[in-house]
Amino acid sequence: MYKNLDKKLQREFQNPPALYYIAIGKSDPLKPFVDKYRSRLSRMGCIYMYNETSGGHTWENWRRYLLNFLPRLFKNK
């Protein structure tokens, strides 16, 4: 899955998605990986929306992210 990731991302962002949303809590164990991924996206010039909150990988955060993400799906349509 991660083999040739840069090429896969270039292909994905040739026709960029209207919304590429990344959200994570500051104490989520996956945060270091997300930070590295975001650096890669930024270095490649890919546009994304980033939402970082306190806390970790919890239902409360998932709910927050969903409430933030859903209305964005229908903007400018």
Protein Blocks (a to p, Z undefined) as FASTA:
>chain_A
ZZoklmmmmmmmmmgcfbdcddddfklcklmmmmmmmmmmmmnopacdddddeddddfkl
mmmmmmmmmmmmmgoZZ
